[in-house]
Amino acid sequence: MASVTSATSAGAGELTAELRGFREVQRLAYDCAEAVAAQLKPGVTERAAARMQREWLRERGVRDWFHLPFAWFGDRTAFVNFRIPLQFFPTHRELEPGMAFILDMAPVHNGFTADIGYSGCLGLNPVHDRLLADLENHRALILREVRERRPLREIYEDVDRLMVRQGYANRHRAYPFGVIAHKIDRVRQRRWSPTLFGFGAQSLKGLASDALHGHRDGWSPLWSPYTFSDHPPQPGLWAVEPHLGFRGTGAKFEEILVVTDSKDPQESAFWLDDDLPHVRRWQEEKAA
């Protein structure tokens, strides 16, 4: 994806047409999350919330996925007792007043991919609010250290240390390979786009291709705590998702981080979009 490595013409504020395509699908996904969150009420199940996301996006032209939508309620937002990948799939768990929830979706639209995570709660939940507020420091730390070209494994460990200082548990470690992020890319549009275990076949093919090339060249498309992530950030687009947990409540954000080969620190890495729900929330809290 050569156009992303030199991502801007005059700074992160002037995106290329390629990056505007990724930003549009990311905004579409967050619009979906906000629309579905507004419809959630006691008694709605995770499966129903996931279906609501699928239907909302399909009505707006989405026909392919990096992965199908997920929804997690209550202690499942912190992946309590998750042992196998099948436990990530939506269940019949019902939403209750005061319960935290996470909506996670990864649509492909017009060949562009997004992977987002939206944290909310049904009514008052001070623990959830604190977790979401404390995620702001993780967003800043990740960007700063990517710009410093620190190895991904070291950045992962620094995120871990920040969580410990905040008094939280690392819940993204529950994901396969313990990933905090993964690369995303363009996906070729097809008339029929099958899924495999909830993941789009075309997207999996692209990720496998990245893994093969990366293994040959000494990098991985998965950002994990393991040695295969012991390399500087690779130019491209990364879906980043730090996930905090505390006593059965979890919260995260997930959004696209752009990494380029620019020598200018501001252009070498930047969040694709600052007009996202969690960022607006932090800005509003500071202005209050």
Buried (B, 14 or more C-beta within 10 A) or exposed (E): EEEBBEBBEEEBEEBBEBBEBBBBBBBBBBBBBEEBBEEBEEEBBBBBBBBBBBEBBEEEEBBBBBBBBBBBBBBBBBBBEBEEEEBBBBBEBBBEEBBBBBBBBBBBBEBBBBBBBBBBBBEEBEBBBBBBBBBBBBBEBBBBBBBBEBBBBBBBEBBBEBBEEBEBBBBBBBBEBBBBBBBBBBBEEEEEBEBEEBBBBBBBEBBEEBBEEBEEEEBBBBBBBEEBBBBBBBBBBBBBBBBBBBEEBBBBBBBBBBBBEBEEEEBBBBBBBEEBBBBEBBEEEEEE
